[in-house]
Amino acid sequence: MKFSDIMGLLGGLALFLYGMQMMGSGLEAAAGNRMKQILEKLTSNRFLGVAIGAAITAVIQSSSATTVMVVGFVNSGMMTLRQAVWIIMGANIGTTITGQLITLDVGELAPLFAFIGVALVVFFKNPQTRHWGQIVAGLGVLFIGMEMMSSAMAPLSESEAFVSLMTRFSNPILGILAGAVFTAVIQSSSASVGILQALAKSGVINLGGAVYVLFGQNIGTCITAVLASIGTSRSAKRATIIHLLFNVIGTVIFTPLCIVTPLISWMEMLTPGNPTAQIANMHTLFNIVTTLLLLPFGTLLASLAQKILPELPSENADEHHLEFLPAKSARDYRIGGSAIATNSLWREWERMLGMVKKNVDASFDAVLQKKPQMIEEVEEREEYIDYLNKELASYITNVIAYESNEEDSAFIGALFKATSDLERIGDHAMNICGYTKRMEEKRLSFSEHAQKEILAMKETALSALQLVTRTGLSSEDRLVKISAIEQKIDDMTTQYRQNQIDRMKEGTCSNEACVLYSEMLTDFERIGDHVLNLGQQLSFTRFLTHPETEPVMV
């Protein structure tokens, strides 16, 4: 093999992979929220689940990306494990569409596809048009890369050493291992099947040698979901196990069939002289038949995954952790990665909001009940709030660069600001709780009138926070109500300051208690300001338009 052939092979592989990435990104962006909302609202109907899984995967050109989304939804509690089974089955069918596209003999038209796509991206400003241009350009680049690889590998068909190596893949174990390892490395069964088709097109390998590699490629594609499940809940990990079980069971079924029956010959007879189509057809047959065979046993697959990874008592419950977002080591910001970001971020943010509410409630109670011992509890929760603030900000900073949908990108940006406001409310709650220590040290107490005002502050602050995520309201009505309650907080602060001055004139309030009460009023007013910021930032979010979405209390 000449040096020019090696460069052609590498260049073709680069264009092929980049074309797949372009096409997938464009399809995902063009589909927008519809793709994500379909998965979110999935019913328990197994046939609908399989159809949706296949359709979504056909759109984004990656079963790994769909499975990563499923892992994210299961982890966030938006999808049950049994619902995930049907999506995963469908994803394995949908991923075969890439192989079928490659069988189209459009090599001569590939540059035209690329040109049309690039023209749509460069010369049109409409975002949707540019997304479709990216799809067409990606398809053209994919075919150009495919042609380059086939041409570069053609001389290998005359190399006895290389042909001898390829014939070893007719050994089922070696073929399956080779396919699994190669696909695990590049993390895309669609891409690895395409490369296998390029080898077949150049005459280096036939269906008999490729079929076991093909089965191994289905197993190897599970590595992406395995990586995505690191640091997630046990239910999310079980979804990954189901994905792996599906492909292993399919391989166990099809390998003996290929050995003892003329299945390979039948597939060759369907499209004689076209090894590219033969591989694509076998890939499609493998996944459709495996799905049909396992469809009646989907719930058993879920039960088996639960037995393999049984429920354990809450692990590290007292340690700071992310409940709905993956750990840093498992975060995937590529195609499909951003699809789970909005749901998971919102759930984690609601969890943070629940902690802030608890701290606001506990801080006012600590002052009213004169219990400085509550400071430790509030401090621990405040540390958790700070941890969540840091982790959410870090996650948002990374994922927003990969979010291709404009609506979700705007939402994630707004959530970044809202997270900061939420953390500041937690700081003011901590300030209020801290006053109890000064009250104890200096033996201070508030008058009965002041205590009634503090109770009113607590109730109003909690009502304001509750409004931020109140469902059943239009964006405009919610913002109007939040603005009104923020104005009420300002009016209460003004009135209570005047009441404090009156008490000072009457001599019923000590100087030190007055200073402390004045500081508390400032914290109360600042809480109102930050709540108004939250209302303005999150007024448009789609999560607040669904009555079933309620804040997560912890």
URWO-V663913 format. One record per residue. N is the residue number from 1. RES is the residue in three letters. PHI is phi as a letter, one per 20 degrees, with the letter a starting at -180 (999 if undefined). OMEGA is omega in degrees with one decimal (none if undefined). Layout:
n=N res=RES phi=PHI omega=OMEGA
n=N res=RES phi=PHI omega=OMEGA
This chain:
n=1 res=MET phi=999 omega=-177.1
n=2 res=LYS phi=f omega=177.6
n=3 res=PHE phi=f omega=-179.9
n=4 res=SER phi=f omega=177.9
n=5 res=ASP phi=f omega=179.3
n=6 res=ILE phi=f omega=178.5
n=7 res=MET phi=f omega=178.1
n=8 res=GLY phi=f omega=178.4
n=9 res=LEU phi=f omega=-179.6
n=10 res=LEU phi=f omega=178.3
n=11 res=GLY phi=f omega=177.9
n=12 res=GLY phi=f omega=178.0
n=13 res=LEU phi=f omega=179.3
n=14 res=ALA phi=f omega=179.7
n=15 res=LEU phi=f omega=179.9
n=16 res=PHE phi=f omega=-179.5
n=17 res=LEU phi=f omega=-179.6
n=18 res=TYR phi=f omega=176.9
n=19 res=GLY phi=f omega=176.7
n=20 res=MET phi=f omega=-179.5
n=21 res=GLN phi=f omega=178.5
n=22 res=MET phi=f omega=-177.0
n=23 res=MET phi=f omega=179.1
n=24 res=GLY phi=f omega=179.4
n=25 res=SER phi=f omega=179.5
n=26 res=GLY phi=f omega=178.8
n=27 res=LEU phi=f omega=179.8
n=28 res=GLU phi=f omega=179.8
n=29 res=ALA phi=f omega=179.9
n=30 res=ALA phi=f omega=179.8
n=31 res=ALA phi=f omega=176.6
n=32 res=GLY phi=m omega=-177.0
n=33 res=ASN phi=f omega=-176.7
n=34 res=ARG phi=g omega=-179.6
n=35 res=MET phi=f omega=-177.8
n=36 res=LYS phi=f omega=-177.1
n=37 res=GLN phi=f omega=176.8
n=38 res=ILE phi=f omega=179.6
n=39 res=LEU phi=f omega=-178.8
n=40 res=GLU phi=f omega=-173.1
n=41 res=LYS phi=e omega=-177.1
n=42 res=LEU phi=g omega=175.1
n=43 res=THR phi=e omega=-178.5
n=44 res=SER phi=e omega=179.2
n=45 res=ASN phi=f omega=-173.5
n=46 res=ARG phi=f omega=-178.5
n=47 res=PHE phi=f omega=176.4
n=48 res=LEU phi=f omega=179.3
n=49 res=GLY phi=f omega=178.5
n=50 res=VAL phi=f omega=-179.4
n=51 res=ALA phi=f omega=-179.9
n=52 res=ILE phi=f omega=178.8
n=53 res=GLY phi=f omega=179.0
n=54 res=ALA phi=f omega=-178.0
n=55 res=ALA phi=f omega=-179.4
n=56 res=ILE phi=f omega=-179.1
n=57 res=THR phi=f omega=176.4
n=58 res=ALA phi=f omega=179.4
n=59 res=VAL phi=f omega=-174.1
n=60 res=ILE phi=e omega=171.8
n=61 res=GLN phi=m omega=-178.7
n=62 res=SER phi=a omega=175.3
n=63 res=SER phi=f omega=178.2
n=64 res=SER phi=f omega=-179.4
n=65 res=ALA phi=f omega=178.2
n=66 res=THR phi=f omega=-179.8
n=67 res=THR phi=f omega=175.9
n=68 res=VAL phi=f omega=177.1
n=69 res=MET phi=f omega=179.9
n=70 res=VAL phi=f omega=177.1
n=71 res=VAL phi=g omega=179.1
n=72 res=GLY phi=f omega=-179.4
n=73 res=PHE phi=f omega=176.9
n=74 res=VAL phi=f omega=-179.9
n=75 res=ASN phi=f omega=-178.5
n=76 res=SER phi=e omega=178.2
n=77 res=GLY phi=n omega=-177.4
n=78 res=MET phi=e omega=-179.8
n=79 res=MET phi=b omega=177.9
n=80 res=THR phi=e omega=179.9
n=81 res=LEU phi=f omega=-179.2
n=82 res=ARG phi=f omega=173.3
n=83 res=GLN phi=f omega=-178.8
n=84 res=ALA phi=f omega=-178.7
n=85 res=VAL phi=g omega=-175.4
n=86 res=TRP phi=f omega=178.4
n=87 res=ILE phi=f omega=-178.6
n=88 res=ILE phi=f omega=177.3
n=89 res=MET phi=f omega=179.2
n=90 res=GLY phi=f omega=-179.6
n=91 res=ALA phi=f omega=179.8
n=92 res=ASN phi=f omega=175.1
n=93 res=ILE phi=f omega=-177.2
n=94 res=GLY phi=f omega=-176.9
n=95 res=THR phi=f omega=-179.0
n=96 res=THR phi=f omega=-177.6
n=97 res=ILE phi=f omega=-179.6
n=98 res=THR phi=f omega=178.7
n=99 res=GLY phi=f omega=178.6
n=100 res=GLN phi=f omega=176.8
n=101 res=LEU phi=f omega=-177.4
n=102 res=ILE phi=f omega=-179.2
n=103 res=THR phi=f omega=178.7
n=104 res=LEU phi=f omega=-177.7
n=105 res=ASP phi=e omega=-177.1
n=106 res=VAL phi=c omega=-177.4
n=107 res=GLY phi=g omega=-178.4
n=108 res=GLU phi=f omega=-178.8
n=109 res=LEU phi=e omega=-176.1
n=110 res=ALA phi=g omega=177.9
n=111 res=PRO phi=f omega=178.8
n=112 res=LEU phi=f omega=176.1
n=113 res=PHE phi=g omega=-178.7
n=114 res=ALA phi=f omega=-179.1
n=115 res=PHE phi=f omega=-179.5
n=116 res=ILE phi=f omega=-179.8
n=117 res=GLY phi=f omega=179.9
n=118 res=VAL phi=f omega=178.3
n=119 res=ALA phi=f omega=178.4
n=120 res=LEU phi=f omega=-179.4
n=121 res=VAL phi=f omega=-172.7
n=122 res=VAL phi=e omega=-169.5
n=123 res=PHE phi=d omega=179.3
n=124 res=PHE phi=d omega=-178.1
n=125 res=LYS phi=e omega=-179.6
n=126 res=ASN phi=f omega=-175.9
n=127 res=PRO phi=g omega=-178.3
n=128 res=GLN phi=f omega=177.5
n=129 res=THR phi=f omega=-179.6
n=130 res=ARG phi=f omega=177.0
n=131 res=HIS phi=f omega=178.9
n=132 res=TRP phi=f omega=174.4
n=133 res=GLY phi=f omega=178.1
n=134 res=GLN phi=f omega=178.3
n=135 res=ILE phi=f omega=-178.1
n=136 res=VAL phi=f omega=179.2
n=137 res=ALA phi=f omega=178.9
n=138 res=GLY phi=f omega=178.7
n=139 res=LEU phi=f omega=179.1
n=140 res=GLY phi=f omega=179.4
n=141 res=VAL phi=f omega=178.5
n=142 res=LEU phi=g omega=-179.2
n=143 res=PHE phi=f omega=176.8
n=144 res=ILE phi=f omega=177.4
n=145 res=GLY phi=f omega=178.9
n=146 res=MET phi=f omega=179.3
n=147 res=GLU phi=f omega=179.2
n=148 res=MET phi=f omega=179.6
n=149 res=MET phi=f omega=-179.1
n=150 res=SER phi=f omega=179.8
n=151 res=SER phi=f omega=-178.1
n=152 res=ALA phi=f omega=-177.0
n=153 res=MET phi=e omega=-179.9
n=154 res=ALA phi=g omega=179.4
n=155 res=PRO phi=f omega=-178.9
n=156 res=LEU phi=f omega=-179.7
n=157 res=SER phi=f omega=178.9
n=158 res=GLU phi=e omega=179.3
n=159 res=SER phi=e omega=-178.1
n=160 res=GLU phi=f omega=-178.4
n=161 res=ALA phi=f omega=-177.5
n=162 res=PHE phi=f omega=178.1
n=163 res=VAL phi=f omega=177.5
n=164 res=SER phi=f omega=178.1
n=165 res=LEU phi=f omega=-178.5
n=166 res=MET phi=f omega=-179.0
n=167 res=THR phi=f omega=177.3
n=168 res=ARG phi=f omega=179.9
n=169 res=PHE phi=f omega=174.1
n=170 res=SER phi=f omega=170.0
n=171 res=ASN phi=f omega=-173.0
n=172 res=PRO phi=g omega=-176.1
n=173 res=ILE phi=f omega=-179.5
n=174 res=LEU phi=f omega=-179.4
n=175 res=GLY phi=f omega=-179.9
n=176 res=ILE phi=f omega=179.2
n=177 res=LEU phi=f omega=-179.2
n=178 res=ALA phi=f omega=179.3
n=179 res=GLY phi=f omega=-178.7
n=180 res=ALA phi=f omega=-177.8
n=181 res=VAL phi=f omega=-177.8
n=182 res=PHE phi=f omega=-179.8
n=183 res=THR phi=f omega=177.7
n=184 res=ALA phi=f omega=-179.8
n=185 res=VAL phi=f omega=-177.2
n=186 res=ILE phi=e omega=173.5
n=187 res=GLN phi=l omega=176.1
n=188 res=SER phi=a omega=178.3
n=189 res=SER phi=f omega=179.1
n=190 res=SER phi=f omega=-179.8
n=191 res=ALA phi=f omega=-177.4
n=192 res=SER phi=f omega=175.6
n=193 res=VAL phi=f omega=176.9
n=194 res=GLY phi=f omega=178.1
n=195 res=ILE phi=f omega=177.0
n=196 res=LEU phi=f omega=177.2
n=197 res=GLN phi=f omega=177.7
n=198 res=ALA phi=f omega=176.3
n=199 res=LEU phi=f omega=-179.1
n=200 res=ALA phi=f omega=-179.0
n=201 res=LYS phi=f omega=-179.9
n=202 res=SER phi=e omega=176.4
n=203 res=GLY phi=n omega=-177.3
n=204 res=VAL phi=f omega=-175.5
n=205 res=ILE phi=b omega=177.0
n=206 res=ASN phi=d omega=-176.9
n=207 res=LEU phi=f omega=179.6
n=208 res=GLY phi=f omega=178.5
n=209 res=GLY phi=e omega=-174.2
n=210 res=ALA phi=e omega=-169.3
n=211 res=VAL phi=f omega=-178.0
n=212 res=TYR phi=f omega=173.2
n=213 res=VAL phi=f omega=179.1
n=214 res=LEU phi=f omega=179.0
n=215 res=PHE phi=f omega=178.5
n=216 res=GLY phi=f omega=179.3
n=217 res=GLN phi=f omega=177.1
n=218 res=ASN phi=f omega=177.5
n=219 res=ILE phi=f omega=-176.9
n=220 res=GLY phi=f omega=-178.0
n=221 res=THR phi=f omega=-179.6
n=222 res=CYS phi=f omega=-174.9
n=223 res=ILE phi=f omega=-179.2
n=224 res=THR phi=f omega=179.1
n=225 res=ALA phi=f omega=177.2
n=226 res=VAL phi=f omega=179.2
n=227 res=LEU phi=f omega=-178.4
n=228 res=ALA phi=f omega=-176.8
n=229 res=SER phi=e omega=179.2
n=230 res=ILE phi=f omega=178.6
n=231 res=GLY phi=n omega=178.8
n=232 res=THR phi=e omega=180.0
n=233 res=SER phi=f omega=-179.9
n=234 res=ARG phi=f omega=177.1
n=235 res=SER phi=f omega=178.3
n=236 res=ALA phi=f omega=177.5
n=237 res=LYS phi=f omega=178.3
n=238 res=ARG phi=f omega=176.8
n=239 res=ALA phi=f omega=177.1
n=240 res=THR phi=f omega=178.7
n=241 res=ILE phi=f omega=178.6
n=242 res=ILE phi=f omega=177.8
n=243 res=HIS phi=g omega=-180.0
n=244 res=LEU phi=f omega=-180.0
n=245 res=LEU phi=f omega=-179.0
n=246 res=PHE phi=g omega=-175.8
n=247 res=ASN phi=f omega=177.0
n=248 res=VAL phi=f omega=179.1
n=249 res=ILE phi=f omega=177.7
n=250 res=GLY phi=f omega=179.1
n=251 res=THR phi=f omega=179.0
n=252 res=VAL phi=f omega=179.8
n=253 res=ILE phi=f omega=-171.9
n=254 res=PHE phi=f omega=-178.4
n=255 res=THR phi=g omega=176.6
n=256 res=PRO phi=f omega=179.2
n=257 res=LEU phi=f omega=-180.0
n=258 res=CYS phi=f omega=-178.1
n=259 res=ILE phi=e omega=-171.0
n=260 res=VAL phi=d omega=179.4
n=261 res=THR phi=c omega=178.2
n=262 res=PRO phi=e omega=-177.5
n=263 res=LEU phi=g omega=-178.9
n=264 res=ILE phi=f omega=179.2
n=265 res=SER phi=f omega=178.9
n=266 res=TRP phi=f omega=-179.3
n=267 res=MET phi=f omega=177.9
n=268 res=GLU phi=f omega=-179.0
n=269 res=MET phi=f omega=-179.5
n=270 res=LEU phi=f omega=-179.7
n=271 res=THR phi=c omega=-177.3
n=272 res=PRO phi=f omega=177.7
n=273 res=GLY phi=m omega=179.8
n=274 res=ASN phi=c omega=-176.5
n=275 res=PRO phi=f omega=178.3
n=276 res=THR phi=f omega=178.9
n=277 res=ALA phi=f omega=179.8
n=278 res=GLN phi=f omega=178.9
n=279 res=ILE phi=f omega=179.5
n=280 res=ALA phi=f omega=-179.2
n=281 res=ASN phi=f omega=178.1
n=282 res=MET phi=f omega=178.5
n=283 res=HIS phi=f omega=179.5
n=284 res=THR phi=f omega=179.8
n=285 res=LEU phi=f omega=-179.7
n=286 res=PHE phi=g omega=-173.8
n=287 res=ASN phi=f omega=178.6
n=288 res=ILE phi=f omega=-179.2
n=289 res=VAL phi=f omega=178.4
n=290 res=THR phi=f omega=177.9
n=291 res=THR phi=f omega=-179.7
n=292 res=LEU phi=f omega=-179.9
n=293 res=LEU phi=f omega=-175.3
n=294 res=LEU phi=e omega=-177.1
n=295 res=LEU phi=g omega=178.9
n=296 res=PRO phi=f omega=-174.6
n=297 res=PHE phi=d omega=-177.7
n=298 res=GLY phi=g omega=-179.8
n=299 res=THR phi=f omega=176.7
n=300 res=LEU phi=f omega=176.4
n=301 res=LEU phi=f omega=178.5
n=302 res=ALA phi=f omega=178.7
n=303 res=SER phi=f omega=178.5
n=304 res=LEU phi=f omega=177.6
n=305 res=ALA phi=f omega=178.4
n=306 res=GLN phi=f omega=177.2
n=307 res=LYS phi=f omega=177.5
n=308 res=ILE phi=f omega=179.4
n=309 res=LEU phi=c omega=-174.7
n=310 res=PRO phi=f omega=178.2
n=311 res=GLU phi=f omega=178.6
n=312 res=LEU phi=c omega=173.4
n=313 res=PRO phi=g omega=-177.0
n=314 res=SER phi=g omega=-178.4
n=315 res=GLU phi=e omega=177.6
n=316 res=ASN phi=l omega=-176.1
n=317 res=ALA phi=f omega=-177.2
n=318 res=ASP phi=e omega=-178.9
n=319 res=GLU phi=e omega=177.7
n=320 res=HIS phi=f omega=179.9
n=321 res=HIS phi=b omega=175.5
n=322 res=LEU phi=e omega=-176.0
n=323 res=GLU phi=e omega=-171.5
n=324 res=PHE phi=d omega=178.0
n=325 res=LEU phi=d omega=178.1
n=326 res=PRO phi=f omega=176.1
n=327 res=ALA phi=f omega=-177.5
n=328 res=LYS phi=g omega=-176.4
n=329 res=SER phi=f omega=-175.9
n=330 res=ALA phi=d omega=-175.3
n=331 res=ARG phi=f omega=-177.3
n=332 res=ASP phi=c omega=-177.0
n=333 res=TYR phi=d omega=-179.2
n=334 res=ARG phi=e omega=-177.3
n=335 res=ILE phi=g omega=179.0
n=336 res=GLY phi=n omega=-178.4
n=337 res=GLY phi=f omega=-178.9
n=338 res=SER phi=f omega=-177.9
n=339 res=ALA phi=f omega=179.6
n=340 res=ILE phi=e omega=-172.5
n=341 res=ALA phi=f omega=-174.6
n=342 res=THR phi=f omega=-179.9
n=343 res=ASN phi=f omega=-176.8
n=344 res=SER phi=f omega=177.9
n=345 res=LEU phi=f omega=-179.2
n=346 res=TRP phi=f omega=179.1
n=347 res=ARG phi=f omega=179.7
n=348 res=GLU phi=f omega=178.7
n=349 res=TRP phi=f omega=176.3
n=350 res=GLU phi=f omega=177.5
n=351 res=ARG phi=f omega=176.4
n=352 res=MET phi=f omega=178.0
n=353 res=LEU phi=f omega=177.9
n=354 res=GLY phi=g omega=178.2
n=355 res=MET phi=f omega=179.2
n=356 res=VAL phi=f omega=177.8
n=357 res=LYS phi=g omega=-179.9
n=358 res=LYS phi=f omega=-179.8
n=359 res=ASN phi=f omega=176.9
n=360 res=VAL phi=f omega=179.2
n=361 res=ASP phi=f omega=-176.5
n=362 res=ALA phi=f omega=-177.2
n=363 res=SER phi=f omega=177.1
n=364 res=PHE phi=f omega=177.7
n=365 res=ASP phi=f omega=179.4
n=366 res=ALA phi=f omega=179.2
n=367 res=VAL phi=f omega=-178.0
n=368 res=LEU phi=f omega=-176.9
n=369 res=GLN phi=e omega=-179.1
n=370 res=LYS phi=l omega=-177.9
n=371 res=LYS phi=c omega=178.6
n=372 res=PRO phi=f omega=178.9
n=373 res=GLN phi=f omega=177.7
n=374 res=MET phi=f omega=-178.8
n=375 res=ILE phi=g omega=-177.5
n=376 res=GLU phi=f omega=179.1
n=377 res=GLU phi=f omega=-178.9
n=378 res=VAL phi=f omega=178.8
n=379 res=GLU phi=f omega=179.7
n=380 res=GLU phi=f omega=178.6
n=381 res=ARG phi=f omega=178.1
n=382 res=GLU phi=f omega=176.1
n=383 res=GLU phi=f omega=178.0
n=384 res=TYR phi=f omega=178.2
n=385 res=ILE phi=f omega=178.4
n=386 res=ASP phi=f omega=178.0
n=387 res=TYR phi=f omega=179.8
n=388 res=LEU phi=f omega=178.0
n=389 res=ASN phi=g omega=-179.4
n=390 res=LYS phi=f omega=-177.6
n=391 res=GLU phi=f omega=178.3
n=392 res=LEU phi=f omega=179.7
n=393 res=ALA phi=f omega=179.5
n=394 res=SER phi=f omega=-178.9
n=395 res=TYR phi=f omega=-178.2
n=396 res=ILE phi=f omega=-178.9
n=397 res=THR phi=g omega=-179.0
n=398 res=ASN phi=e omega=-171.4
n=399 res=VAL phi=f omega=-176.0
n=400 res=ILE phi=f omega=179.0
n=401 res=ALA phi=f omega=-177.0
n=402 res=TYR phi=d omega=-179.8
n=403 res=GLU phi=f omega=-174.8
n=404 res=SER phi=e omega=178.8
n=405 res=ASN phi=e omega=-172.5
n=406 res=GLU phi=f omega=-178.9
n=407 res=GLU phi=f omega=179.7
n=408 res=ASP phi=f omega=178.1
n=409 res=SER phi=f omega=178.0
n=410 res=ALA phi=f omega=179.5
n=411 res=PHE phi=f omega=-178.9
n=412 res=ILE phi=f omega=176.6
n=413 res=GLY phi=f omega=178.5
n=414 res=ALA phi=f omega=-180.0
n=415 res=LEU phi=f omega=176.5
n=416 res=PHE phi=f omega=178.6
n=417 res=LYS phi=f omega=-178.3
n=418 res=ALA phi=f omega=178.7
n=419 res=THR phi=f omega=178.6
n=420 res=SER phi=f omega=178.4
n=421 res=ASP phi=f omega=179.6
n=422 res=LEU phi=f omega=178.5
n=423 res=GLU phi=f omega=179.0
n=424 res=ARG phi=f omega=175.1
n=425 res=ILE phi=f omega=176.8
n=426 res=GLY phi=f omega=177.6
n=427 res=ASP phi=f omega=179.9
n=428 res=HIS phi=f omega=175.6
n=429 res=ALA phi=f omega=178.4
n=430 res=MET phi=f omega=177.0
n=431 res=ASN phi=f omega=-178.0
n=432 res=ILE phi=f omega=179.9
n=433 res=CYS phi=f omega=-179.0
n=434 res=GLY phi=f omega=179.9
n=435 res=TYR phi=f omega=-179.0
n=436 res=THR phi=f omega=179.5
n=437 res=LYS phi=f omega=177.3
n=438 res=ARG phi=f omega=177.9
n=439 res=MET phi=f omega=-179.8
n=440 res=GLU phi=f omega=-177.4
n=441 res=GLU phi=f omega=-175.8
n=442 res=LYS phi=d omega=177.7
n=443 res=ARG phi=l omega=179.8
n=444 res=LEU phi=e omega=175.4
n=445 res=SER phi=b omega=179.6
n=446 res=PHE phi=d omega=178.4
n=447 res=SER phi=f omega=179.9
n=448 res=GLU phi=f omega=179.0
n=449 res=HIS phi=f omega=179.8
n=450 res=ALA phi=f omega=179.6
n=451 res=GLN phi=f omega=177.0
n=452 res=LYS phi=f omega=178.4
n=453 res=GLU phi=f omega=178.7
n=454 res=ILE phi=f omega=177.2
n=455 res=LEU phi=f omega=177.6
n=456 res=ALA phi=f omega=176.9
n=457 res=MET phi=f omega=-179.8
n=458 res=LYS phi=g omega=-177.1
n=459 res=GLU phi=f omega=-178.9
n=460 res=THR phi=f omega=179.3
n=461 res=ALA phi=f omega=179.3
n=462 res=LEU phi=f omega=177.2
n=463 res=SER phi=f omega=178.9
n=464 res=ALA phi=f omega=179.9
n=465 res=LEU phi=f omega=179.5
n=466 res=GLN phi=f omega=-179.4
n=467 res=LEU phi=f omega=-175.2
n=468 res=VAL phi=g omega=-178.1
n=469 res=THR phi=d omega=178.9
n=470 res=ARG phi=f omega=179.9
n=471 res=THR phi=e omega=178.3
n=472 res=GLY phi=n omega=178.6
n=473 res=LEU phi=d omega=172.2
n=474 res=SER phi=f omega=179.8
n=475 res=SER phi=g omega=-178.1
n=476 res=GLU phi=f omega=-178.3
n=477 res=ASP phi=f omega=-179.6
n=478 res=ARG phi=f omega=-178.6
n=479 res=LEU phi=f omega=177.0
n=480 res=VAL phi=f omega=-179.6
n=481 res=LYS phi=f omega=179.0
n=482 res=ILE phi=f omega=178.2
n=483 res=SER phi=f omega=-179.7
n=484 res=ALA phi=f omega=-178.6
n=485 res=ILE phi=f omega=175.1
n=486 res=GLU phi=f omega=176.4
n=487 res=GLN phi=f omega=176.9
n=488 res=LYS phi=f omega=178.4
n=489 res=ILE phi=f omega=176.9
n=490 res=ASP phi=f omega=-179.8
n=491 res=ASP phi=f omega=178.4
n=492 res=MET phi=f omega=-179.7
n=493 res=THR phi=f omega=178.9
n=494 res=THR phi=f omega=-179.0
n=495 res=GLN phi=f omega=-177.7
n=496 res=TYR phi=f omega=176.0
n=497 res=ARG phi=f omega=178.0
n=498 res=GLN phi=f omega=177.1
n=499 res=ASN phi=f omega=179.3
n=500 res=GLN phi=f omega=178.2
n=501 res=ILE phi=f omega=178.4
n=502 res=ASP phi=f omega=179.5
n=503 res=ARG phi=f omega=177.4
n=504 res=MET phi=f omega=178.4
n=505 res=LYS phi=f omega=-179.8
n=506 res=GLU phi=f omega=179.5
n=507 res=GLY phi=m omega=-179.6
n=508 res=THR phi=e omega=-178.6
n=509 res=CYS phi=c omega=-179.7
n=510 res=SER phi=f omega=-178.3
n=511 res=ASN phi=f omega=-177.1
n=512 res=GLU phi=f omega=178.0
n=513 res=ALA phi=f omega=178.3
n=514 res=CYS phi=f omega=179.0
n=515 res=VAL phi=f omega=-178.9
n=516 res=LEU phi=f omega=-179.3
n=517 res=TYR phi=f omega=178.6
n=518 res=SER phi=f omega=177.6
n=519 res=GLU phi=f omega=178.5
n=520 res=MET phi=f omega=177.4
n=521 res=LEU phi=f omega=177.6
n=522 res=THR phi=f omega=177.6
n=523 res=ASP phi=f omega=179.5
n=524 res=PHE phi=f omega=-179.7
n=525 res=GLU phi=f omega=-180.0
n=526 res=ARG phi=f omega=175.6
n=527 res=ILE phi=g omega=177.5
n=528 res=GLY phi=f omega=179.1
n=529 res=ASP phi=f omega=-178.9
n=530 res=HIS phi=f omega=176.5
n=531 res=VAL phi=f omega=177.0
n=532 res=LEU phi=f omega=176.1
n=533 res=ASN phi=g omega=179.5
n=534 res=LEU phi=f omega=-179.9
n=535 res=GLY phi=f omega=-179.5
n=536 res=GLN phi=f omega=-176.8
n=537 res=GLN phi=f omega=-172.9
n=538 res=LEU phi=d omega=-174.3
n=539 res=SER phi=f omega=-173.9
n=540 res=PHE phi=e omega=-170.3
n=541 res=THR phi=f omega=-178.6
n=542 res=ARG phi=f omega=-178.4
n=543 res=PHE phi=f omega=-177.8
n=544 res=LEU phi=e omega=178.4
n=545 res=THR phi=e omega=-179.4
n=546 res=HIS phi=d omega=-177.9
n=547 res=PRO phi=g omega=-176.9
n=548 res=GLU phi=f omega=-179.2
n=549 res=THR phi=e omega=178.9
n=550 res=GLU phi=c omega=179.4
n=551 res=PRO phi=g omega=178.8
n=552 res=VAL phi=e omega=179.2
n=553 res=MET phi=e omega=-178.3
n=554 res=VAL phi=c omega=none
